[in-house]
């Protein structure tokens, strides 16, 4: 970001935001192409389970979308600059009962596992509001 900002006469913070968002876009486009090549017809939105996740992305966590309906900025990341969300391939045969995903407590900078089926709203109620 520093070199990019210097070369184009921008602030390093602005360069970082642009680069991070473009990397997110390219990564997600590659994932979508791989899903299609593998015959996956749906994907699941995953938001980061921490207090930095924006109100725009929080309600999408755990939602499943048809691959053919994916629209960047609407139901496909990145939804906004610096978006940290991603997707995973999905079908109804996937079992989440024994799987986990990582959440982060910003105040203590500790990561911990929660059930993979837990959505942002549930995580917030159980781990943030309860404190």
N, C-alpha and C positions, 0 to 999 in steps of 0.2 A: 504494500500500500504506500509505503514511504517513497519508493522509486516511482511508482505510478503517479503519485501526487506531484512529485518534483518534475517529472517529464511533461505533465499536462498543466502545471501551474494551479493545482487544486490543493485544498486542505487535505491533510492525511486522513482525517476522520471521514471526509466525503468520499475519498478514494476507497477507503476500507469498506464503507457501506455499499458502494457500487460493486466492488469486486466480490464481496460476500454474497450479495443478492444475485449477481450473475452466476457465480459458482452454484448457488442453490438452484437456480433455473436450469442450468445445464445438467446438473446431477439428476434433477427430477425428470427432465426430458429423457435422459438415458434410461432411468428406471421405468418410465412409462413404455418406452420402446421395448425393453427387455420383457416387461409383463406381457405385452402384445405378442412378442415372438414366442413366449412360453405358453400362450393360450389362456392367460389370466384375463378374466373379463371385468373384475372389480378390484378396487384398491381401498385401503382404509387410511384415513387421515390420522397422523400422530403428531400431537402438539407436545412440547416439552413440559414436563410436570414440574414447574417451578414458578416463582412469583414474577418472573420477567416475561412470561407468555402474555401476549396482548389480548384484550377483550374481543378483538376481531377473530382471533384463532381459537380461543378457548372453547366456544360452543361446537366447533367442528371436530374436536378430538373424539376419535372413536367412530365417526360417521363413515359409512361405506358408500362409495360412488362407482358408477359404471365407468369403465375405462373410456368408452366412447363419448361420455358426457363431460370429460375432464376439461376444465377451462382455467388456465393460469390466472391467479388473482381472485378467483371465485371459489372453486372447489379443488384446486390443485396448487400446491406451493410453487414459488413463493407468493404469498398473498399480499405482501407489502415489503418495502425495503427492510433489510435485516431479519426477515422471517426465518425462524429456526425450525419450522415444521417440516415434516417429511411424510412419505407414504410407505405402506407395505402392501405386497400383493395380498389379495383376499379371495376366499371362497367359503361357502357355508360349511365345508367339512373341516375347517381349521378349528382346533380346540385351544382355548385359552385358559382352561381351568388350571393347568399345571404350569403355565408360563408366567413369567414376570416381566415387568419393565422397570426402568429406573426413574426415580423421582429425586428432587434435590431440595434440601432445606437451605434457602439462601442465607439465612442468619448464621447458621453454623457451618455452611459450605460442606455439608455431608450428603452423600448419595445413599439411597436405600431402595430396596426392591418393594414393589407393590404388585398386585395381580395385574396381568396383562390386559384383562378385561376392564380395568378401572379407567374411567374417563376423567377428564380434567375437573369437571364439576364435583364428582364424587371424591376425587383426591383432595380438592380444596376443602370440602366439608369435613372430611375425616382427619386430615393432617394439618390444615392451616387454621380453620375456624375453631377447631377443638382445642387449640393451644391457648 
